[in-house]
Amino acid sequence: MKNGDYSMLKNLFMFSELSDGDLSQIYAKINLRSQSFEKGEVIFNREHYEKRIGFVTSGECRVVRRRGQNGSVTLNTVYKYG
């Protein structure tokens, strides 16, 4: 992402009503980065988590709770913003 490019924030519902000046100030204070994951890759788990917020910009992400050794239950599916 280019320095000062807050266009991704502008497309998100929670930031959509903010002015360019407000978005620029928010962008300057956060560590915005892009990261890709492979299908089936674990992004966060109960034992290892970070206090961060993430946005799905392409594809979808399933929130899954593991059940026993081989089982799982999908709690939610998160789709790309916009």
Secondary structure by P-SEA (a helix, b strand, c coil): cccccccccccccccccccaaaaaaaaaccccbbbbbcccccccccccccccccccccccccccccccccbbbbcccccccc
